[in-house]
Amino acid sequence: MNLYVISGVAGMTGNELARQILNGNKGAIIGFDNFFCSSMDTIADIAENENFDFFQYDINSAAQMAEIQYLVNRKKSDFDKVYYINCAAVVHTEYFYHVNTTYDTNVNGMRVFLQQAIAVGADAYINCSTSEVYSMQSFAEGGVKESDFLLMANAEHSQRTSYATGKLLTEFFMKDAVDNGLIKGCSIRFANVYSKNERFAKHILPHIVTSLTETGKVVLLENSKKNKRTFLHNNDSCASVLRLLETPQALDGTVYNVATDEEISIIDLVYLIGEKLGIGKPEIIFEGYRESDPERRVLNTEKIRSRTGWKPEISLSEGIDMIIQYRKENNK
Ligand SMILES: NC(=O)c1ccc[n+]([C@@H]2O[C@H](COP(=O)([O-])OP(=O)(O)OC[C@H]3O[C@@H](n4cnc5c(N)ncnc54)[C@H](O)[C@@H]3O)[C@@H](O)[C@H]2O)c1
């Protein structure tokens, strides 16, 4: 049995990760979240589990983080391994432009949590980074690789890149800690993760499903006339975290792309969802434009596949069916 210490545990990645750990009898969890972008609802089904200790805590509160550290130190001898997984972050598109909160939580919070993991003698630390770091060069033949050089938009172009820049810095903290023999771990660059019950209405999948269900049409940014994306189901993103933790030789401080290679244009995505909702070819209205938004983002995932055997299991079509089914069952 292992002890998993998870920040941002009520978020889309954290709550599914907690479910996979508890349902798979992998161990116990100490998790916290300040509900910046989530609520008790997302963990309601696991909140009473005796192996889940939840705290409404903020990663930026030194006193609250000291309490988590105290608890881990008190419990750790009951477990084989102690793993830290950092999911707390100011994530969504709207907040990408909030430079100060992005820095406090995503960069400083990640570093404080890493220092705690090292101080308690944790076996590994997983740093959730992002495919946003590929910024303006997020497509290459066969997908962009972890080792590719980056061409980033900067403050001359858009404050949006502050999110990616902050996450990139966390990858350096992770590498430095491993290179200095302080802990094992790695960073993961996720691309466009979604879930059946995603709460953030402005994200593209919930936005399209909600708009088509309620009005039969959808408003998209002008960028969507050209943009293509891949989408990764959160069951698969969380499985990659657990697979990496189970592969100690992969925890070498480096970066792993985690994505699917099932690319679809945003327009075809609308038509696919429309077809599944029985709407036929829905009306699309184009309004607004987003600076520094790459037309394509395709990641090469050979590194994680060959080192850990992970691969995505849920196709986009199955994932959309899961969203529609969930909404029907829950009257959303
Ligand atoms: N969703 C994606 O497409 C995607 C893509 C790339 C990377 N990521 C990364 O994966 C990780 C998890 O993202 P997610 O999709 O689960 O996002 P999410 O917003 O659903 O979850 C993040 C959680 O962190 C919590 N949080 C925010 N500030 C906090 C603070 N100060 N203290 C404690 N908790 C705080 C939020 O309330 C939320 O529950 C993040 O590091 C994110 O940057 C996500």
The ligand as an SDF file (V2000), in Angstrom:
LIG
                    3D

 44 48  0  0  0  0  0  0  0  0999 V2000
   -7.0140   20.1330  -18.3180 N   0  0  0  0  0  0  0  0  0  0  0  0
   -6.0690   20.1980  -19.2390 C   0  0  0  0  0  0  0  0  0  0  0  0
   -6.3360   20.1840  -20.4340 O   0  0  0  0  0  0  0  0  0  0  0  0
   -4.6280   20.2850  -18.8450 C   0  0  0  0  0  0  0  0  0  0  0  0
   -3.7210   20.3530  -19.8800 C   0  0  0  0  0  0  0  0  0  0  0  0
   -2.4020   20.4540  -19.5670 C   0  0  0  0  0  0  0  0  0  0  0  0
   -1.9960   20.4720  -18.2540 C   0  0  0  0  0  0  0  0  0  0  0  0
   -2.8950   20.4080  -17.2440 N   0  0  0  0  0  0  0  0  0  0  0  0
   -2.3760   20.4500  -15.8760 C   0  0  0  0  0  0  0  0  0  0  0  0
   -2.8790   19.3350  -15.1350 O   0  0  0  0  0  0  0  0  0  0  0  0
   -3.0550   19.7230  -13.7660 C   0  0  0  0  0  0  0  0  0  0  0  0
   -4.4640   19.4280  -13.3340 C   0  0  0  0  0  0  0  0  0  0  0  0
   -5.3450   20.1960  -14.1350 O   0  0  0  0  0  0  0  0  0  0  0  0
   -6.8990   19.9370  -14.1700 P   0  0  0  0  0  0  0  0  0  0  0  0
   -7.3060   19.7930  -15.5640 O   0  0  0  0  0  0  0  0  0  0  0  0
   -7.2330   18.8900  -13.1730 O   0  0  0  0  0  0  0  0  0  0  0  0
   -7.3960   21.3640  -13.6930 O   0  0  0  0  0  0  0  0  0  0  0  0
   -8.5260   21.7230  -12.5980 P   0  0  0  0  0  0  0  0  0  0  0  0
   -8.6840   23.2000  -12.5810 O   0  0  0  0  0  0  0  0  0  0  0  0
   -9.7300   20.8870  -12.8420 O   0  0  0  0  0  0  0  0  0  0  0  0
   -7.8440   21.2470  -11.2490 O   0  0  0  0  0  0  0  0  0  0  0  0
   -6.9190   22.0540  -10.5560 C   0  0  0  0  0  0  0  0  0  0  0  0
   -7.3730   22.0750   -9.1140 C   0  0  0  0  0  0  0  0  0  0  0  0
   -6.4420   22.8770   -8.3780 O   0  0  0  0  0  0  0  0  0  0  0  0
   -7.1900   23.6180   -7.4370 C   0  0  0  0  0  0  0  0  0  0  0  0
   -6.4080   24.7790   -7.0120 N   0  0  0  0  0  0  0  0  0  0  0  0
   -6.1970   25.9330   -7.6930 C   0  0  0  0  0  0  0  0  0  0  0  0
   -5.4700   26.7730   -6.9400 N   0  0  0  0  0  0  0  0  0  0  0  0
   -5.1970   26.1190   -5.7830 C   0  0  0  0  0  0  0  0  0  0  0  0
   -4.4910   26.4880   -4.5960 C   0  0  0  0  0  0  0  0  0  0  0  0
   -3.9190   27.6950   -4.4710 N   0  0  0  0  0  0  0  0  0  0  0  0
   -4.4300   25.5890   -3.5830 N   0  0  0  0  0  0  0  0  0  0  0  0
   -5.0380   24.3700   -3.6840 C   0  0  0  0  0  0  0  0  0  0  0  0
   -5.7280   23.9750   -4.7760 N   0  0  0  0  0  0  0  0  0  0  0  0
   -5.8060   24.8570   -5.8140 C   0  0  0  0  0  0  0  0  0  0  0  0
   -8.4700   23.9900   -8.1560 C   0  0  0  0  0  0  0  0  0  0  0  0
   -9.5310   24.3250   -7.2660 O   0  0  0  0  0  0  0  0  0  0  0  0
   -8.7640   22.7120   -8.9380 C   0  0  0  0  0  0  0  0  0  0  0  0
   -9.6100   21.8380   -8.2190 O   0  0  0  0  0  0  0  0  0  0  0  0
   -2.6900   21.2000  -13.6920 C   0  0  0  0  0  0  0  0  0  0  0  0
   -1.3630   21.3290  -13.2430 O   0  0  0  0  0  0  0  0  0  0  0  0
   -2.7990   21.6660  -15.1050 C   0  0  0  0  0  0  0  0  0  0  0  0
   -1.9590   22.7650  -15.3390 O   0  0  0  0  0  0  0  0  0  0  0  0
   -4.2150   20.3010  -17.5090 C   0  0  0  0  0  0  0  0  0  0  0  0
  1  2  1  0
  2  3  2  0
  2  4  1  0
  4  5  1  0
  4 44  2  0
  5  6  2  0
  6  7  1  0
  7  8  2  0
  8  9  1  0
  8 44  1  0
  9 10  1  0
  9 42  1  0
 10 11  1  0
 11 12  1  0
 11 40  1  0
 12 13  1  0
 13 14  1  0
 14 15  2  0
 14 16  1  0
 14 17  1  0
 17 18  1  0
 18 19  2  0
 18 20  1  0
 18 21  1  0
 21 22  1  0
 22 23  1  0
 23 24  1  0
 23 38  1  0
 24 25  1  0
 25 26  1  0
 25 36  1  0
 26 27  1  0
 26 35  1  0
 27 28  2  0
 28 29  1  0
 29 30  1  0
 29 35  2  0
 30 31  1  0
 30 32  2  0
 32 33  1  0
 33 34  2  0
 34 35  1  0
 36 37  1  0
 36 38  1  0
 38 39  1  0
 40 41  1  0
 40 42  1  0
 42 43  1  0
M  CHG  2   8   1  16  -1
M  END
$$$$
